[in-house]
Amino acid sequence: MSKYDWLEQFLALPEGIPSADTFRRVFEPINPKVFERCFRRWVESIVEAPGAQVIPIDGKTLKGSYDREQGKSALHLVSA
C-alpha cells in the first residue's frame, strides 16, 4: 500500500511516488556512520526533558503465521 498522502507532505510528487530504484539511488551513497551520527544528534535534539530516555521500538513479522485459507494476515510483534 502506498503512502502517497503522507509522502506528499514532504515532497512534491508530480509523477507519483518514486520507484524503489529511485529510493535506492538516493540512499545508496549515504555513509552509514555519518548517517548514524546525524541521526543520533537529531534524536538528542528532540528529547525535551532533562535525563529523558529514548525507548527503542522493534517490529517483526512472524514467519509462517499467516493463514491464506482463512484470509488472515501474518502476526506482527512489536517490542519496546
N, C-alpha and C positions, 0 to 999 in steps of 0.2 A: 504494500500500500504506500503510495507516495505521500509526502508531507508538503505538498505544494504551498498551501496556505501558510504554514509555519516558516518554510524556507523563504517565501516571498517577503517576509518581514525584514530579512537581512540582505537580500539580493534582488536586483531587477532580473526577471526571468522572461524576456520577450520571446524566447524559443522554447520555453518549458524547462523542466528540471534537467540539469546536465546529466550526461550518461556516466556510468561507473568509470569508464575510461578517462573521462574528463576529471573526475574527482581523483583518480589515481595519479594523473599527470600533475595535479596541483599539490597533492600531499607527498608524493614520492621523493622530491628533492629536499624535504624538510629534515634537518638534522635532529634525530630523536633526543639527544642530550640537550640541545639548545631548546627544543620544544618543551621538554620536561622542566627545565629551569624557568622558562617563561610561564608555563602553566602553574608551577608552584608559587611564583611571585603573584600571579593573578589571584590564586586561591587565597593566599595570605592577605591580599588587599581587600577581599570581600568578607573576611571573618571580622565581625564587628565587635564582639565582646572580648575584653582582655582575657587571655587564657582560654578562649573558646577552642573547641576541637572540631575538626572536620571528621565526620564519620564516613569511612569508605563504604560504598554500596557496590555489591557484585550481583550479577544476574546470570543464571544458567537455564538452559532448556534441557529438560531431562530426556535423553536419547531413548527413542522407542516408546515414549509414554503416550503417544497419540493413538487414537482408535479410528481408523478410516471407516470401518464398517458402521460405526455409530456417529460419524461425523464430528468427533471430538478432537480438539486441538491438543498439542503437547502440553505437558505440565511445565510451569515455569517456577523457578526457585529464586528468591531474592534474599540476600543476607546483608546485614549491616554490622 
